[in-house]
Amino acid sequence: MHWYLYPFSILYGIAINVRNKLFDLEIKKSKSFKLPIISIGNISVGGTGKTPHAEFLIEWLKQSYSVATLSRGYKRKTKGFVEVKTNSIVRDVGDEALQIKQKFPDVKVVVDEKRVNGVKTLLNEKEKPQVIVLDDAFQHRHIDPGMNILLIDYNKPITKDYLLPVGRLREPARNRDRANIIIVTKCPPTMNPIDFRIMFKELNLFPYQNLFFTSFTYTSLKPLFGSKQKISSLNDLKGKTVLCVTGIANPESLYSEIEKAGATIKKLQFSDHHTFTKGNINKIFNEYNDIKSSDKIILCTEKDAVKFKTEFQNSELINIPFFYVPIKVKFLNNEEDNFKKIITKFIGRFNESSIKRDEIGKS
């Protein structure tokens, strides 16, 4: 804790509280729309797993609805409304939006820093979406989404954190009361019953709020540039030396999984949403060559893979074994069906005769 920053944290808190109060008193207006909008966001800075949870929702909902996703396109160089294509580049649309589009090519993915304008533009198109997923929009109160999903990192509870810049909170932890659903993410797959009770007590939820717990599972490793090595899972890394290249907020869980697999890990960590340069590529290449073992690979996250695939297909990296590892969301306590029922009920409040195609839940 950098306590000398505490006065700035107080000033930041005052500004945030005034802003939220203006929305609460309807002095500043929140725009609502006549279709189901689901917001996924967080209160704290850094990786709580927004993109994997958004992907979970999209993969399920698109089976029965026409789904669009809208985000601001963090760190993109463009402005205004931009539709993401599978061949877009990160600097034009942002890494997370491009990752979603490449994973779900049949889903409309758009970015717009003015989310109200983004929704209006989507609704003016010939093929209107039936459900919109807003990514990273808990603080974006210009839209009333109807369903607010708040993500909290199990390892960094918001009730024990502080406002920026002293801590990691974007706004006071008490503002979790705006959420309809709270998901505690990155939980150990085998949590003790007492841990659930402690978390439930600490969060002190209102009756209208629902609490869920999720963990991440790492799926089959995929070659970034068509490596000839046959590696299907993290378990296949046993005995190998892995250069783990990350540009995400919290790579510790990935490090842990690599080590548990019996691999020797060498870490090359960049900041969250890092824009890789040619200099970075040279550094990665040199770090790989400096590894003495002949049984070695490079491994990155799916979010980082999007950048390497679109920006550096002609670099020296294509000649070395370079893999990425996707992650999936798993609900603990067999609560996935209950989560889906809540979302289904929310969507059902809108004009079912005009938006429903099939009974949802055939996942």
N, C-alpha and C positions, 0 to 999 in steps of 0.2 A: 504494500500500500504506500502510495506517495502522498503523505498527508499534507504536504505543502500545496497540493492541488485542491485541497478541500474547499477553499473559498470559491474556486471556479466551479466546483461541483454544486455548491449551494446556488450560485447564479444560474447554472444550467437547469437545476431543478425548478427554480422559480419560473424560468422561461417556459419550461415544459408544462408545468402546472397551470400557468396562465393560458397557454394554448389549448390544453385539454378542457379547461373550464369554459372557454369561449365556445367550444364545440358542445359541451354538456348543456350550456344555457341557450344553444342554438343561435348565438350571435354569429358564429361561423357555421355555415351550413354543410351538412353531410347529404350527398345526393344518393337517393335510392333508385333502384331500377326494377322493372317488372319481369325479372327473371332471376333464377337462383345464382347468387355470386358467393363463392366460398373463398375466404381469405386465409392464407397460411402465413404466419409471421412469428416474431419473437420479441421479447423485451430486451434481451441482452445482445451485445455485439458478438459476432463470431458464429462458428458453425454449430447450429442446433439440429441440422439435418433437414432444412426446408425443402431442398430439391428432391431428395429421396421420398419425402412424404408427399410432395406435390406429384411426383411420378406415380406413387401408389394410387392416389386419387384418380389421376388421369387414366391409368391403365384399367382401372375398374369402371369408371364412369363412361369411358368411350365405347364400352360394349353396348350401351343402351341410349346414349345421348350424343349429340353433336357438342363437343367440348372445345373451348378456346382457353388458352392461358395468356395472362397479361402480367407483365412485370415492367419495371423501369429500364431494365437492361443495364445493370450496374457496370460502370467503368467503360461503357461504349463511347465512341467518339461522335456518334450521330445524335441528332435531336429529333423530337417529335415522334409520330406514329410510324413504326417500321414493322413490316411483316417478316418474320424469320423464315428463311428457306433452308433446306438441308445443306446447301452449298454456301450459305452465308459465312462470313468471317467474324471472329470474336470481337474485333474492334468495332464492328458495325452494330452488333446486337447484344453483346455480352455472353459470357461463357455458359451461364446456367440456362439461359433461354435457348442457346444453340444445342446444348446437351439434350434438352427436352425434345426439340424438334427432330434431332437426328435419331432419337430413340423412338419417337412416335411421329413418323412422317405424315400420317393421315390426320393429325391434330393441328388446328390453327394455333400458331404461337406468335404473339405480337409483343412489341415493347413500346412503351410510351411513358415518359416521366410524369405526364399529366394523366393520371389513371382515369379520371372522369371522361376526358376526351377520348382515351383509348376505348372505353366501354361504348361511348356514343358512336364512335367510328365502326366498331364491330357490329353494332345494332343497325347501322345504316347500310351494311353490305347485303348483297343479294341473298346469300346463305347465312342467316343469322345463327349464332351459337345458341344452344339450349341451356348450357351451363357454362359459367366462366369461373376459372380458378385464378385468383389473384395471388401472386407470389411476393412475399416479403412486404405485406401491406398492413400490418397491425397498427403502425403509426400513421398510416395514410388515411386520415379520418375524413377526407373530402368525399369518400365513398362510404356509404353504409352497406356493407356486404350482405347483411342478413345472417351469415354464418361466419363467426370468427374462430379460427383454430390457432391456439397459442402453443408454441413449442418451447419446452424448458429442458436444458441439458441436465441429466441426472447428476453428472459430476460437478456441476456448477450451479447449485440452487440459487434462485433469484432472491429468496428470503434472507440470504446471508451475504448478499452482494451490495454494492454501492453504485450511485450514479456516476456516469462519466464526468470528468476524466479520472476520478479516484478509482472507480470500479468499472464494471462492464455494462451497467444498465443504461438503456436508452431512455427509460422513464421509470418512475417509482414502481416497485414490485406490486403495490396495492392495485395498480391499474390492470392487473390480471382479471379484475372483475368484469372487464369488457368482453372477455372470451366466453364463447358458448361451450367450447371443448378445449381442454388443456391436455396436452400429450407430453409426458415426461420421456424424453428420448435418450438413446445411448445407454439404456439400462443393462445391467448384467443379465444374460439370458436366464440365469437361475437366481432370481431375487428371493430373499426370505420373506415370508408373510409379514413379519414385523417391519420390514423396510417399506412395504406398501402402506402400512398403517401410519408409519412415521411421516412419510411424504404427504399422505392425505391430510394428516393433522396440521403439518406445517403450512400447507397451501390454504387451509381454512376456506374451502369453496362455498359458494352460495348454492341453494337448491337447484337453480336453473343451469348449473354448470356440471359437465361430465368430465371425469378424469380417466385417462388411459395411459398405459405404459408400453413403450416399444423398445426393441433392440435392433441392431443392424446385423445382417448376415452377409458375408462376402460370397459372391457367386463365382462362377468359372472365370478364370483369367482369360483375357483376350489379347491377341497380338496387335500392337499398334500399327505396324507396317508390314504385316505378313511374315513374321518370324517363322523359321523352319523348326524351331524347338517345340516340342510337344509338352506343354504345361497346361493342365486343365484346372487345377485348384491350388490353393495356398499350401496344401499338404505336399504338393510336388516340389515345393521349394526346399525341402529338407536337404541339408548339405550344401546348398548353393550360397553364394554371396550375392546379396540383393542391394543394389543402389536404389534407394527409395527416394524419388523426387516428388515433392509435394508443394502445391501453392494453395493450400487450404488453411482454415483457421486452427483446426485441432486435429493433427495427424496422429496423435498418440495411440488411438485405438488401432489404426492400421499398423503402426510399429509393433504393437503388442501381438497382433495376429501373425505377423511375419516371424517374430521371435518364437512364438508358440509352435510354429510350423517346423522349427529346427533349422532356420536359416541364419546366416550371419548378415547383419544389417549394417549398411552404411547410409547415413541420412544426409540428404541435401534439401534443406527446407527453405522455401521462399514464403513471402507474405501471402495472405488470403487474396484471391483474385489477381495474383501476380501476372503481369504482362511479360511473357518471356521474350528475351532479346537474342540476337545472334551471339552476343557475349555469353549469355546464360547457356546457350546450346553448346558453345565451345567448352564452357566449364563442365557441363554434364558429360560431354564426350571425354574430356581429360580425366575427370574423376573416375569414369568407367575404366579407362585404359590403365589407370594407376592401381586398380585392384589386381593383386597378384594371382588370385585364383583363376583358373581357366573355366570353372563352372560358375558363371556369373550372368546376371540379367539386370535390366533396369525395370523398375515397377513404379507406376504412378496411379493417381486416382482417376476416376472417369471424368471428373470436371477438368482436370489438367490435360487429359488425353484429347479432349476437344480442341484445345489450343495447339497441341503438337500436330494433330492430324491436319488442321486447316492452315497452319502457318509454316510448318517446317517439313513438308513432304519431300523436299529436295535436299535436305540436310544430310550430314553424315550419320544421323541417328537411324536412318532407314536400314543401315547395314549391320546393326547390332540387335540382339534380342531385347526388344522393348515391349513390355506388356502393361495393361491397365486392369484394374479390378473393380467391377461394378458392385454396388451394394443394394440390398433390398430391405424393406421395412418388415419387421415381424411384431405383431401385437402379442403381448404377454397375457397370461390368464385366459387364453382362448376368447379374447374380447373383440376380435376383428368383426364378427357378425354384429355385435351390439353397436360398434362404431358405424358400420354401414347402415344399420337401421336408423340411426339418428340422422345421418346424411340423407337417406331416402325419405324420411319423414319431412325434413326441411324442404327438399325439392318438391315433394308432393303438395306443399302449401301453395305452390304456383299453379297456373292453369294446366292441369294434367292432360286435358284433352288436346292441348296444342303442343306440349313438349314431350310427352312420354311416348316412346316407341315400343319398348318392350319392358317387361317387369324387370327392374334392376335386381341384381343379386346373383346373376348367372356367372359369377366369377369363379 
